[in-house]
Amino acid sequence: MNEQAITIGTNWLSGAGLRPTRQRVALASLLVGDGMDRHVTAESLYADVCERGESVSLATVYNTLRAFCDAGLMQEITVDGSKSYFDTNTHDHPHFFWEEDRVLTDAPADQLEILRLPELPEGAEISKVDVVIRLRRK
């Protein structure tokens, strides 16, 4: 990994109060080192880090992604109730899920308009609304 990506990853972790361990820095550098937002699964991130010759277990990748989410660095988007994607863009925005490729991408937030939500049960408040628009090619 290049030095700039490592620095960006280290600063990303430190800014959230996370200790920049070797494994966290390796994963953070892959996630944000190029300055672009990414959507990853634990498995795809694990494959990327292994491809770069880093020694990290899949369990460590899962645990690290959970720590990144807990620190507010990423958000988890669940598709199909079983598959989780992790997004470095933590601002509220909708997603497209391409069913054939099983790929999650950002959808334009400025084009989404939610006019009404159902009445909430007594004593409840909305913490977040996730919008995943499933797509398939014609």
Sequence and secondary structure as in RCSB ss.txt:
>XXXX:A:sequence
MNEQAITIGTNWLSGAGLRPTRQRVALASLLVGDGMDRHVTAESLYADVCERGESVSLATVYNTLRAFCDAGLMQ
EITVDGSKSYFDTNTHDHPHFFWEEDRVLTDAPADQLEILRLPELPEGAEISKVDVVIRLRRK
>XXXX:A:secstr
  HHHHHHHHHHHHHTT    HHHHHHHHHHHTTS   EE HHHHHHHHHHTT    HHHHHHHHHHHHHTTS E
EEEETTTEEEEES  S   EEEETTTTEEEE  GGG          TT        EEEE   
